[in-house]
Amino acid sequence: MDLIAIRQALHSIPEAGFAEVKTQRYLLECIAELPQQWLTVTTWRTGIIVRVTGYGAIKTIGWRADMDGLPIREQTGVTYASTHDGFMHACGHDCHMTIALGLLARVANEQPKNNIIVYFQPAEENPGGAEPMLAWLKTERPDLLPDVMFAAHVAPQYPVGTIATKPGLLFANTSELYIDITSVGGHAAFPHETKDASVIAANVLLQLQTIVSRNIDPLHSAVVTIGKMTSGTVQNVISGAARLEGTIRTTTPQTMEAVKRRIEAICTGIAASFECTVDVDYGSSYYEVNNTPHYAEALLAFAEQFDGTTAYACPAAMTGEDFGYFLKDIPGALFWTGANTAYGLHHEKMLPDEALLHVNADFVHAFLTSL
Ligand SMILES: CC(=O)N[C@@H](CCC[C@H](N)C(=O)O)C(=O)O
């Protein structure tokens, strides 16, 4: 299996969450080329679940790869760049899927002792595929639930071969944040007849900054980021509508609730003082990634002695990952894997070093079959 060609093919067709139609078709074609004796393939929405029956199974081990791209216009300049205008695999999910195929190729050719299930999961970025996939597995296909489960995420800042993780909290609780302001627009020369949505949005933005600095215990970390703010239509018209779009990150679910209470209080106050409507919507939210200590330690110990990898006991990060929903119910761990690229996740030039594909397929195969 040519993992580099596969990753480049996947890279060229990034699709939005639950719209991974071409991606699913391509993955199914790749899976169909493998020896099928001990494989069972099931689809769920745009996802795929491949069960590999072990020759003497005493447990079932899960491996999850996410599938969706991001609404980012790619600027890498590579020959295999995205052919879907305005969409890009800027979070490494093309690599995650390729590593999963590399794992499947290895266990399809050499039957493992334990059962292995590979989950190609849609919609990690938005709106979240792990929670509904897990709910479906529990109600419809409990036979496809694993006893233990793992996943990896590319890490631009680490050299290829770095396996970085930690016991306990690795990634944050997240919630998207959408705030819509509806007020009264009008002629730029008659501000007294309007309620300027741009000025109101600016006030919301500044007051949101007080939540982390003044409402949250400094020992309980939180992030409130507004990544996008839109208001108005033209230079000489006062805006009557504005929208703020952002994300909240916290290290506990309780802190998430505290941040949300403050956002609502601020928005209620702004609506009263500026005589406008302020609507808050939280979009999708992800549960923290909380690694089972035993399995995070086992991953680090294995990476330390495996040829081609280096273990790094890393700190937690405020990134989010809906794999946290799996780990809420199923023991296991997620790890960062070095991708050695100058640009960070979600950057239009983010381009992982392809050397990570074979290193990780080998590492993941060796680790999972060692359990
Ligand atoms: C690893 C990574 O970058 N994950 C994303 C997850 C997005 C969660 C959600 N859509 C949000 O924006 O809150 C991240 O941005 O951390």
The ligand as a Gaussian input file, in Angstrom:
#p B3LYP/6-31G(d) Opt

LIG

0 1
 C       -7.108000      19.534000      17.191000
 C       -7.962000      20.697000      16.860000
 O       -7.487000      21.672000      16.324000
 N       -9.273000      20.596000      17.151000
 C      -10.228000      21.666000      16.956000
 C      -11.589000      21.201000      17.404000
 C      -12.695000      22.196000      17.117000
 C      -13.788000      22.206000      18.134000
 C      -14.940000      23.128000      17.821000
 N      -15.362000      23.149000      16.449000
 C      -14.613000      24.539000      18.279000
 O      -14.141000      25.358000      17.483000
 O      -14.861000      24.851000      19.433000
 C       -9.789000      22.888000      17.752000
 O      -10.108000      24.024000      17.296000
 O       -9.162000      22.766000      18.820000

